[in-house]
Amino acid sequence: MNIINQGVTNARSLRLKAEKLLKEKKDKRELPVFEIDEKKLLHELQVHKIELEMQNEELREAVEVAETALKKYTMLYDLAPMGYLTLDHDGTICDLNFTAADMLGERRFSMVNNNFKLFINNDSLPVFNKFLDKVFKSQSKESCQVKLGQDSNHLTSVFMEGIVTGEDRRCLLSAVDVSMLKK
């Protein structure tokens, strides 16, 4: 115990002596030494400023790349001539593009969190349910053909392909209106 206490006392004493010596050195410091330190500090600040400017330029370039990618994504996904939807395991719409919303006869953003099965014609519902089950079980690309709509005069034949991807286990679904091909 005594040795430990002496070590603490010696450490405190050493610290106090070091601080006293540092204060004395600061008081005795000559002007040219201070100017050298000032020049070094100014140099370091200038270098740091240039580094920050370079990083800022890299960030601007990264933002431009991201904006370009977003425009490309918008063109490929949102404005595609075929319907794209993302569904969860029970058929709830997580996301869709404008073409898919047009096929369903609704506004795009009002469709999110609605069940896609509500838009499948009752006669096609067993086919779609089998398709969705198969997609989630097989984890490979599957396809089917169903009719959208409940009014027999306004049914739309749609060919769909889907696959489950990602950690969130959602079905990426493409839908193509094939009504004109049938006629």
FENZIJO-V290185 format. One line per field, one symbol per residue. ss: DSSP state (2 for helix, 1 for strand, 0 for the rest). A space follows every 50 residues. Layout:
ss = ???
//
This chain:
ss = 02222222222222222222222222220022222222222222222222 22222222222222222222222222220000111110000111110222 22220002222000122221000022222222222222000111111100 022201111111111000011111111022220
//
